Amino acid sequence: MTDELSISYSHVSSPAAPGLGASAFASPEPELVAFADCEIIPLDSQRTLVINRLNGKQQFFAPGVVDALMTCTHFDTIENHTRRLCGTRGELRGQEQAVATTLGNLRSNDFLLLHNDIQTRLTTTDSAELAPSCVFIITCDRPTAVERLLESLLHNGNMCRHRRLTLIDDSRELDNQAANRDLVTQFNLRSATNMDYFGPTEQQQLLDGLITALPEAEAGIRFLLDREQWTGKKTYGRSRTLALLLSVDHRSVVMDDDVICQALKAPIEEPGISFTGLRKADFYPDRETLMAHGVPAETDPVTGHLKYLGQNLGYALQDIAGGPVSATLLHNTNAAMLNELRADTPILITQCGSWGDPGTGSPHWALSLDESSIERLVNAPHGMARALENRCSWVGCPRPTLHKMAFMSQITGIDNSHLLPPYFPAFRGEDLLFASMVEAMYHHGAVLEYDWCIPHLPLDDRSDHGLREPIAGEGGIALFSRYLLENIDYKDASNPEQRLMILADDARRLAARSDHDLILDYRREQAKGQAQLLFNVTQKSQAAKELPSANWQAYTARAVEEVESSIAEVHSPVNLKGLPPGATEEGLIAEFRAYANGWAAALQAWPAMRSAAAKAMNP
């Protein structure tokens, strides 16, 4: 799950129009417009050429007009766009009639995207033929958590409808491996469908079989799967890659070991479907209170994930909305993002909310929350700090929500009947890189988050992640993920496998850069990420003045100060967390090159690995 990485489809986000309320929708379907998918070519101080990529039309505009239009990237009425522009841009104050006339002319001349265009593109009644399903649990040295999860599967899961159930065990301790294997045996005595145990022996057999079948790809295979290559490192992504290899041509549901198989309703519910991608949160004083407030949903989480996983996006949207997507649902949504969606694109990834531990890598995840969630946070009777540190919260969506890019939820649906990339085998941030690569390979898709959540109740102590930790990010795999997103060509018409090979070539190209350039690349990407973070926390700090919470005001002010200070520093990869004493830039650059070349070899081999694994699993 990510706290700081986002993807931008427009130059400037458009704030909601001042005073906008229900009156904006007095008519059943008001026409909404936005400025999107246009090429902007500055010529001189007087002229900017704008080319509409949708219809090919072009026209000269004054640079000031283009600057104003680039803030109109969210769907709204011409009236509300006019009100916002005249209320936020000093040079336009008092010129409402002129601004409205200009926007009206742009609409008449087909330079604005209409919400009807999106409705038409996303309208379909075609249902996809869905692949069979399988279920995975991934674990590492936590048999007590596995026992709890398996018990909940027996009580709440409908396992007999799935092709395969598998526990993937990445445990290092022999006692934990034995305990997990025994737990699977005991589960099978009570379950209508048997679960397979896939531990070190089975994983080695898969590794050896793939190398035998694909000797020319041995380096890439070992990079992804060989535990010996990652001794002493946290291999978070390796187990997920194994799940992908064991589920080729299937839809799979992947479960962390510290969840309970039970779907709960979101404590805040909203009708329809959301295209904003915003998650919300509520806070509870302790785990006992948290669980007492949980209301069971009408599905189990595995069945719930599979409902729309792999389904055509247009069909799923109409089924959720109960009809065609309405103008009300598209209001104030990112038009550039919506313009990339296609009705026949399958939903490749589904996710859900968390009940308990939010699962975030940073304790500062509240800085990305919406205003209503922040109000609940600062008004929590147990105090803001405890509300964030006790890991007893709900984080999720109050209605089904589309995201353009995935992040890891504790139970994730993956449609592996399509070519998806592997996970980077080690380190944190493997979910960000996977999501970025899926976005790079499938430009026109979206991720669906359901409006229910699952209990995420780690048994290990996570109290060390307190608010005193630095707020400014320190880099890592997230920097490479951001780099990939910034370089996606959304007009690239090549197929997903070709795009995967392009990603492999990009990794090799990066590995070939000089030490000097790689250090500067690191500093550039670090600064870009922190600049985005600074923009976000500055907005939060300004909005904090309206809230009666001195703690929140001080916290957001601290965030601005820390991020500004971090941006001013000269960053080096030797400052990353978890490095051994005495690490040098030269050594880290050499290690990065080895990882980049290994990753490139793995991506190159990946389609063949999938085919060989599918044959081995279904001889």
Steps between C-alpha positions, in 0.01 A plus 500: 500500500635842408494822697688736272494380140231622261453527128412824324293521184478880482719800551307651790227359720178691506352587840128484551312812407436733794152458633426199281209303636190315394383802297763416241287201404159657475451327164508119485813482284691831483769516234847470651811608313876488555821591321688176433711307247638804320855567387631833629770659281628846613611708201578844639383743767173560313402160362465141609389231257247252638434176312207285612612137480142372496384674184818650351380860522756770574489866591722780629431631851651764721731338759283636785194325358690170481621543859140544612378202295764275652321539834173379343597134486211371713146457372270785601239728347611810309328706768705342778825513303431872450427557867817322606726676249368844587522423870857366499681693225544867576521610137154352432308649792190683381519345151247222545316573176819503291629179657167320454486614136854377436428161655179476302688571176759238585223250560333589168833466318563154651798593716342374821437139595133430576380260766280341232818387323604305810151360553492374141847348520428318826157370401482130421277210590760238407608273783841336483556126523674465834794269566486243783621608841759397756593626847843557655619575851854635526685473829842532657571371852154570643325165557278644775357749249461223242303289748262789566451568130436135411239477774321804359512346151319194631229715658458781247651394167326310222809314383341220295449722193872565445734300281789507746581605859867550586706613799830648378747477788805728495589420863870489590462301821467122461261479794268752336512312170402179678223677691355649183509168316318338793240779505423434134464128574257573783307746280455233233340266753218753547477674162292390200789609278861407572772762533850444358807583708766669286810529714876503437510148349217569258645840412839346423332243276328779308828692470688193374222412256493849350880503456485158333227618265662841434879465549566817302293700754668364814630839616154661486333199661746496789464876549127459561483168684833388647500566876878473507528821296316694771651360820451742788246713313122526537354326195156658503445468126639150445195325646268712288694409187463134595124555527502644146690199365261258672189676365572563131169519307306538827353777706663490839431644843817551705467530878751620757533267798402762761144556380172334590284368218194711568359791302372796705293793386665840483387710799425782256286412200429701184289409195624444145859471389791740542756602237706717735716225648477655847511277807358598838567402859340467842674440832438284808663515846593131524465166324206390718297807401607459139375143475178583685415752227560258213185421298523191275451557128283281283793314343819328600812687384613238247163482327472876526833557325409268216169672423654752259860378473570447128164650402476759223524844657192638325285206606620521860434876520144463373432206730626693804326824405177323401509656154715730286753716682325828580627857483465525878754219545742667257478841663838642610689190382830506314404513133847407375496185710148405393592564138750212521238243605340259255180298546656175376808520724499225764526587868837338566530585870249536782564614855309578818524701818667416832337458840770536763859556391493720185802315365686816406878508500506850645326621818427829323226364274247745647661776292334347193149486648201706392351779712221292655746232614732762647209646694429154647868464583541829685170446684584145609441488879817294550716769338654547158836336575348187651244479220784474248736285704267239650420355155128464576334671207296453189662605176313445177232625265137566598387391152659300214784714369720503191871562537726541201783322679493222758654480842517190710206414721522217749279293270559576133329368188720447194376389158798290398330373186670806345875558481591686817855587614683325784563665834846620590612221735637700795464824696201720575324675215447187292129583485572845354726361232251229406220756476712736290588222259137391465414862419784511246381176335125570509444872443123490472413298805402582855509344843177440690488541877193352668298679767567234764806422707669212678646475851876551488627414847876435515612296798849654505576829674507792258513780755841613373337682208418820690431854393852603597635326190616740225220619274708557186540180296842340458468345156541132412299302243234773508736728309527251214123456503453874465752508217302233311173686543644828378627334182187311395394576144122474515479504121723193468295242310737205545376191685569426869783257430676756280461758777647254750804461275530879485510505879777239492697714254447806723650313796806406295536855375494633856761247606731629226498860622806645669536514878476878486177496297339233717564703815350807333205290381445387859509857627265619226238232566533554875444874455200442272335275754564743782377794292172317452489422871573865583207612284270257682611584855492875426137466399431300816675762712296781349174309548601417860442862597127438462503209746486547881803278559831646609656152474402458136613852418837438663533161330433634150730798563769253602438305181555810286816590691648149481430453130632845408814429700543160335464646151783742577735214594734322260360147511701182466388136486726430799227665712244230420368297793630152570842533336800333665754723676762643267289485185643718222347665196731299272395174660129587488524604135666169416224319690235701314656402166492134598134531601407689182671244274352210696155658484538552123593133455200399712257712298645365176445144619164557666258409215685171442508433875123540515449256214736242651338534843152456351610178330653372822184575699263362234691222320 
